[in-house]
Amino acid sequence: MASRRPTLELSPAGLWCPFGEFHIDPWSPVPQAIVTHAHADHARPGMGNYLVAAEGEWVAKARLPGASIQPLPYGERIRLGDVEVSLHPAGHVLGSAQIRVEHRGEVWVVSGDYKLAADPTCRAFEAIRCHRFISESTFGLPIYRWPNPQDEMARLRAWRRRCRDEGRFAVLSTYALGKAQRILAAMESEDLPILVHGALEPLIAAYRAHGVALPPTLPADRANATAHRGRALVLAPPSAVGGAWIRRFTPASIGVASGWMLVRGMRRRRGCDEGFVVSDHADWPDLLTAIAATECEAVALTHGFAAPLAAHLRSKGLRATTVRTRFGDESEDHDGPGVEAAVGSVGGDELFPSEGPA
């Protein structure tokens, strides 16, 4: 099996299947792309056709207007060339998918980004048995162990109420796809308005169109800033919180929701008053759990802290390699220590070199 051409390999455009003639999360235009999820570092514009999980169709259309998008229900198998392909829940954001590729009895799974924590806004991660597993490793260090998500959401709601009592806006820096909707779903029913930046509105609408229950929101414009001064929760992307736009919301307390808030000093680096450890990626224990659940013979790790995780897995007897990709330049969950390992040139065309670890 090792002597024949691999089922997946790296090409100048990204991860390529020569037997099915498609790319997975390509970073330059190709005729056929299979996309794990709609974050902009994985779903880039310019592809001839996009195959996406059906649950993420609305989100993909919001992020890629006018593109040719082909939805595929989770678990349904289709034939592309000489391979069988199916998509399976990744638990990352709405419509996020792991890509299962089977060729002549050998199964490869590309995880995309994933988490194992419960999330009411998307389907839970599904472990898929395979021979080769390509896994993210954004938070691949033992220090990354998330607190209970319900406890962090309770802290966030308490901060929101405290800001109201003090007559301040609670301005939360949060990524527009996945994180914002997860936080909205955790808000309790209470008489406190929620204002959202314009960059969040189309994606919140896409979640609602798919049937995800979210509380009412209002545009974070000057009129609503005036009408709800000192009593609203404001959700905005990091770029807006760091710019002139934020000046309309005064006085304010600034919060950040990100896995990087677990790291000492990151709150100061982000210039915020409160940090909430809320991540849409797997932490160290869940990375180990997910990889073990695949029962794979070998794993290739991409972006983040790939090298330390690979070393740990090799110490446990699993064949583990690292692969440099161009993923990780969009989500703020990648904007932290270790991001330098996520970008730059591709590390060769062999995901699993025949002799020893990469």
N, C-alpha and C positions, 0 to 999 in steps of 0.2 A: 504493500500500500504506500510505503514511504517513497518508492522509486518513481511513481507516476506523477504527472503534473498535479499540483494541489488544486482542490476544489475552489479555494479563494486565494488570491494573491494581490499584492499591491502594485498598482499601475500609476503613471503620472497623474491620473484623475482621481486616484483613491482605491478603495477596496473593489476588486474586480473578480467576477466569476466567468472564466473563459468558456465554460460548458453551457452557460445560460445566457451569455452575452448581456450582462447587466452589471451595474455598479451599485454598491451600498453606500449611502451617504457621501456621494462624490463631491469633491470640492471645485470641480470645473465642469463645464457643460458636456453632457454625454447623452446618447439617444434614450437609454432606459435606466432610470434610477429607482432603487427601492430605498425608502427613507424610514429610518427608525422613529423619528419624531420631528416636530416642526420648529424646534429651536434653530436659529439662523446659522449656527455653525454646522448643522447636520442637514438642513433643508435649504440648500442654496438655489438661487434663481438660475434659469437658463437651460434646464434639462428638457429633453424632448417629451418625456413622459415620466410621471411620478406614480409609483405604486405605494400606497399608504394603508395603514389599518383603517377600516371603515369608521371606527369610533373617532378617529382624528381627521375625518374628511373636512368638517367645518373649520377646524383650526388650520389645516393645510391651505384651504382656500383663502382664509384671512391673511395668511402669511405669504402666499404665492398667488396673488390675484391674476386671473387669466391663464394660469398654467393648466396643462392637461393632467388631471389627477384621477387615478384609477383606485377606487377603494376596494379593500379585500377584508372580509370578516375574519376576526381572530380564529385561528385553528383550521381555516379552509385551505386545502392544498391545491396548488396550481402547478402546471408544467411550463417551464421556461427552457427551451432547448432540451438539453439532456439532464436537467436537474428538476427536483421537486422542491417547491418553495412554499412556506407558510409563515404567518405572522402570529406572534404570541405576546400577551401583555407583559410590559416591563415595569409598570407601576411608577413611572417617572412623571409624566404629565398625561393629560387626556389624549388618547390615541397613540401613546408611545408603544413601540413594538420591538421585540426581539425577532431577528430574522433567522429562521431555520432553513438550511439549505442541505438537501440530501442528494448525493451523487454516487451511484453504484454501491449503495449500502453504507457509505460513510456520511455521518451527519456533522455538520458545522453549525454553530449558533453564534450570531453576532448580537451582542446584548444591547448596543446603543448605550444610553444612560439609563440607570434604574435605581429603584429603592425598594426596600421590603416593608417600610413603615406603612401603616394604614393611612389611606387618603380617600375621603369620600368623593373626590372629584375625578377619580380615574380608576381603571381596573387594576387589581392587585397583581404583583409580579408572579409569574408562573415559571417554575423551574422546568427546564427542558433537558432531558438526557441527551448527551451528544458525545462525539469523539473529540472534537476540537471546539473550544469556547473562546470567543474574543470578547473580553470584558473591559469595561471602563475601570479606572482606579483613581478617580478624582481625589478621594479622601483615603488613599491607601497607606495610612500610617496608624499605628496602634493608639495614638493620642486621640484620634477622631472616633468618639463614642457618643452618640447623640443622647441628650436627656429625653425623658418621656415627652413625646410631641404634645400630648394633652396638657402637660404641665406648662410647656412653653406657650401654648395658646392661651392658657389661663393667665399667665404673666402678661401676655400681650393685651388681653381684655382688661386686666387690672390697670395697666398703664394707660389705656384709652380712657377709662373712667377717671383716673387720677388727673389726667390732663384736662378733662371736662371740668372737674371740681376746681382746678386751678385757673380756669379760663384760657387754656392754651389749646391750639391745634395739636393733634397727635399725627405727625407726618411720618409715614413708614416707607422706607426705601425697599422696594420689592420688585423682583423680576416680573415682566409683563405676562409671561406664559407659564402657567403652572403654579408658581408661588403665590401670585396675587389671588388666584381663584381658590387656592387651598386656604388662604387666610380668610377670605370672604366667607367661605363655607363654615369656618369656625366661629364667626361672630354670632353672639347670642342676640335674640330678639329684644331690643331695647330702643328707647327713643333717642338714638344718637345717629345723626346722618353720616353717610360714608361718601366721600368725594373721590373720584378717580381721574387720574391724568388721562389725556386723550390717547396716549399710546396704549393704554390698558383697555379702553372701551371696546374695540373690535374683537379682542380675544375673550373678554368677558361675555360679549354677545354670542360668540361662537360656542362657548361652554353652555350658555343658556339654550341655544338652538339645539344642542345635543340632548338637552333635558337635565343638565346638572342644576340642582337647586342652589341659588345664590341670593342673598338679601338685596334689596333695592339699592341702587347707587345713583349718584348725581355727578355731572361733569364738574371737574375741579377748575371752574372758571372764576373770574373776578366777582361775578354776581353772587355765586354760591359761597365764595370765600367771605363776602360781606354779610350775606344772610345768615351764615352759620359760624360766624367768628367765635373762636374760643370753645367750640363744642363738637367739632367734627373730627372723624378719622379721615386722613388723606393718604391715599395710596398712589405712589409715583415710582417710576424707574430711577435707578441711581443717577443717570445723567441729568435728570430734571432736578433732583434734590441738590445736586452740586452746582446748579446754575441760577440765573436771575429769576426764573419762574417761581422759585420758592418764596420770594420776597412778599408775595401777596398773602402768605399765610403766617401772620405774626399776631401775637407771640406764638411760638411753637416749640414743641419738644420733638427732636429728630430720633427716630428709631430705624434700625436695620434688621431685616430678617434674612439670615444667611448662615450656612454651616460654618463659615469662617469666623463667626462671632464666638466660637468655642476657643479660639486662639487668643491668648493674652496679648494685648496691644492692638488687636485689629479694630476694636471699638474706637480707640484713639486715632488710628490711621484713617478710619472712615469719618471721623469728625462727628460722631453721633452721641446722643445722651443715653440711649438704651440699645442693647443688642439682644436679639432673640435667635436662638439656635434652631433654625427651621431650614432644613435642606431637602431637596428633591433627589439627592443622591444617597447611595448606601454608605454607611459608616464602615469602619474596619471590621467589626464583628459580622455585619450583614454581607460585606464582600466575601468573607471567608465562608459564610453559610451558603450564599448563592452559588459560589464556585463549586463547593463540595456537592451541592444538590444536583448539579449537572452530571456528576460521575464521569467527568471528562478525563481523557488520557493526557491532554495538554491544554494549556491556557496561554493566550497572548493578551497582554495588558496594554491598554492605550490611555494616554493622557493622565495628568496628575502625577501622583506618587507611584509610578509603575515599577521602578526599580526596587524599592524596599519591599513592596508586596510580592514581586517575583522572587526575591531572595528568600522571603519567608516561606513561600509555597515550595520552593526547591528544597528548603531544609526539611519539609514534611514529605518529600519524596515525589512531588508532582512536577512534571516537566512544565516550566513556566518561562516565557520569553517576554520581551518588551518591544513595542512597536511605536515609532514616532509618527504621529498624524497631525493634521491641521485642525483637529477638533479642539474646542475649548476657548474660542475667542469671542463668544457672544454672551453666555450666561454669567451673571455675577457670581454664581457658585463656582466658576472656574477662575475668578478674579482674586487670586490669593496665592499663598505660598505654593510653589510647585507648578505654577502655570507655565513656566519656561520649558517644562518637559512636554507641554501639550502642543506647541506650535513649532514651525520650522520645517526643515526638509524631512522627507520620508526616509525611514531607516532601511532601505533595501526592499526587494520584492518578495522575500521569503518570510512569511509569518511564523513558520515553524522550521527553522534550519535543521537539516538532517543530522548534524553533529553538534550536540551540546546546546546549552541555552544561548539565546542571543545576547 
